[in-house]
Each structure stands twice: as C-alpha cells, then as structure tokens.
Amino acid sequence: MWSYVHLISWIGIVVFTLVAMVIYKKSAKVFTIMQMCNRVLYITVILSGIMMMKYSFSEHVVVSIFKILLGIATIGVVEMLLSYRKKQKPSTLFLWLFIICVIATVSVGFYLSGGRPLF
C-alpha cells in the first residue's frame, strides 16, 4: 500500500511542478497554490518512504541510502526551480536538474523493487 502512496505522490509532485512552471506567467496565485500542493506531497513522499525503508534496507543498504539522498535532492531541486521561477530568474539549469533527478530516482527505485512494486 505504501508503494502506491509513494508513487502517486511522486507523480503528483512532477505534475504540479510542470503545471506551476507553465502557468506562472498567467496566474501567480495558481502558481502559489501549486507550490503549496507540492509541499503537502513532500510530506506524503517522506512518510511513505520511511514506511517502505524496512523493505529495501534488508537487501540493499547502500542503494537504499543512495535513493533516499536522490529523493531529498529531487525535492530540493523542485523547491529551487519554483523559487527561481517565482523570482523570475533563469531556471533552465534547475529544470534540467529536475529531469535528471527524477529519472535517476525512478531508476534506482525500480532497481530496488526488482521491477515490481514493494508490498
């Protein structure tokens, strides 16, 4: 169950981040709402990740720690991306870092699960 909560939360973070990036020029208020929704999803991602740690730590300790660090880095990159966008500074570097971090985190997550959800 926690794997589904974790996966849905990550999908929500990616969708809300991309929507916030696109919609900023049209509505700063909706951008702020998307940013707050992202922050709520961070909490669910962290809590579900803590609940799933017992599954991955039993077999792959080092890879699990690496995935935790990648997840935290991804959350940090999302925050930097949205804050730079809000301040109207160039944010293309953080957009590329966001894409790279998401791909790396998902890849390591699938490696840990062996291609199947962790139950």
Secondary structure per residue as TSV (DSSP state, phi and psi in degrees):
chain	resnum	aa	ss	phi	psi
A	1	M	-	360.0	-42.4
A	2	W	H	-64.1	-30.8
A	3	S	H	-64.9	-36.5
A	4	Y	H	-68.6	-42.2
A	5	V	H	-61.2	-43.2
A	6	H	H	-62.8	-48.1
A	7	L	H	-64.2	-45.9
A	8	I	H	-64.4	-37.5
A	9	S	H	-65.3	-41.9
A	10	W	H	-65.4	-40.1
A	11	I	H	-62.7	-41.2
A	12	G	H	-61.0	-42.1
A	13	I	H	-61.8	-45.0
A	14	V	H	-63.4	-45.7
A	15	V	H	-64.9	-47.7
A	16	F	H	-63.4	-35.3
A	17	T	H	-66.8	-45.8
A	18	L	H	-66.4	-39.6
A	19	V	H	-64.3	-42.2
A	20	A	H	-62.6	-39.1
A	21	M	H	-64.4	-39.4
A	22	V	H	-75.5	-38.0
A	23	I	H	-88.2	-6.4
A	24	Y	T	-57.1	-44.4
A	25	K	T	-66.6	-24.8
A	26	K	T	-85.9	-40.5
A	27	S	-	-152.2	112.3
A	28	A	H	-70.3	-28.2
A	29	K	H	-68.0	-44.9
A	30	V	H	-65.9	-35.7
A	31	F	H	-58.7	-45.3
A	32	T	H	-64.7	-37.9
A	33	I	H	-63.9	-42.9
A	34	M	H	-63.4	-38.4
A	35	Q	H	-64.8	-41.0
A	36	M	H	-68.6	-38.2
A	37	C	H	-62.1	-39.9
A	38	N	H	-58.8	-42.6
A	39	R	H	-66.4	-34.6
A	40	V	H	-66.8	-40.4
A	41	L	H	-68.1	-29.4
A	42	Y	H	-57.6	-42.7
A	43	I	H	-62.6	-44.3
A	44	T	H	-66.7	-35.9
A	45	V	H	-65.0	-44.7
A	46	I	H	-65.9	-44.6
A	47	L	H	-65.8	-44.0
A	48	S	H	-68.0	-33.6
A	49	G	H	-64.6	-39.6
A	50	I	H	-63.7	-40.5
A	51	M	H	-67.6	-28.5
A	52	M	H	-90.5	-6.3
A	53	M	H	-59.0	-34.2
A	54	K	H	-63.5	-27.5
A	55	Y	H	-74.1	-41.5
A	56	S	H	-86.3	-29.2
A	57	F	H	-70.1	-22.3
A	58	S	T	-69.5	-26.6
A	59	E	T	-113.6	-41.0
A	60	H	-	-129.3	83.6
A	61	V	H	-68.6	-49.6
A	62	V	H	-66.6	-43.2
A	63	V	H	-66.6	-35.3
A	64	S	H	-64.8	-42.8
A	65	I	H	-64.0	-40.5
A	66	F	H	-61.7	-40.6
A	67	K	H	-67.9	-38.0
A	68	I	H	-60.9	-44.8
A	69	L	H	-65.3	-38.1
A	70	L	H	-64.7	-40.6
A	71	G	H	-63.4	-42.9
A	72	I	H	-65.9	-39.2
A	73	A	H	-64.2	-39.2
A	74	T	H	-63.4	-43.5
A	75	I	H	-61.8	-42.3
A	76	G	H	-63.1	-40.7
A	77	V	H	-66.2	-39.0
A	78	V	H	-61.6	-45.1
A	79	E	H	-62.6	-42.5
A	80	M	H	-66.1	-41.0
A	81	L	H	-59.9	-47.6
A	82	L	H	-71.5	-35.4
A	83	S	H	-70.8	-38.1
A	84	Y	H	-66.2	-37.3
A	85	R	H	-65.0	-40.1
A	86	K	H	-67.6	-35.3
A	87	K	T	-83.2	1.0
A	88	Q	T	59.3	37.0
A	89	K	-	-96.0	161.8
A	90	P	-	-61.3	127.1
A	91	S	-	-122.6	15.4
A	92	T	H	-67.0	-34.2
A	93	L	H	-60.9	-45.4
A	94	F	H	-70.7	-28.2
A	95	L	H	-66.0	-43.9
A	96	W	H	-66.6	-40.4
A	97	L	H	-62.8	-38.2
A	98	F	H	-60.3	-47.0
A	99	I	H	-63.2	-44.4
A	100	I	H	-64.9	-44.4
A	101	C	H	-64.0	-41.2
A	102	V	H	-64.7	-45.5
A	103	I	H	-62.2	-44.1
A	104	A	H	-65.1	-42.9
A	105	T	H	-65.4	-43.6
A	106	V	H	-65.4	-40.9
A	107	S	H	-62.4	-46.2
A	108	V	H	-66.9	-36.2
A	109	G	H	-62.6	-42.1
A	110	F	H	-69.2	-32.6
A	111	Y	H	-63.2	-43.9
A	112	L	H	-65.5	-34.5
A	113	S	H	-86.7	-5.9
A	114	G	T	70.3	23.0
A	115	G	T	87.0	0.3
A	116	R	S	-125.8	155.7
A	117	P	-	-62.6	146.0
A	118	L	-	-82.8	116.2
A	119	F	-	-109.5	360.0
